[in-house]
Amino acid sequence: MQDLAQELNLLDLRPAEASALILIEANPTITQSRLGQELGIQRANIAPIIARMLDRSLIEREGLDGKSIGLRLSQLGSQVCAAVRARMAVHNDRFFGGFSPEQRDRLLQDLAAALEFAERPTLADA
């Protein structure tokens, strides 16, 4: 994670901000509360992330239905998001460099399965 943080630091971004940009790009007009939920970030902690991205003109607010306000990438935000993806690719190449494409695919499948298993409800949740 430190390697990725160093890559993102080149763009003056924190990992949470980079994740937010990618999620906003994939979900134009996502609300701030939904963004926080998707990232697993509490409401009080997502506000400063949004404020910093607004201050840097990476995102814009857009009225949705008279009550809700959505977030979307600005033109600059789209450019920075593309740079984030490039930095993430550099990180992934370093991290997965010793794996064949087949090994990498298998590892990612196994990690996704483990994450899905860990997120399943348990009897304690009922």
Secondary structure, DSSP 8 states (H G I E B T S, - for coil): -HHHHHHHHTTT--HHHHHHHHHHHHSTTEEHHHHHHHHT--HHHHHHHHHHHHHTTSEEEEE-SSS-EEEEE-HHHHHHHHHHHHHHHHHHHHHHTTS-HHHHHHHHHHHHHHHHHHHS--GGG-
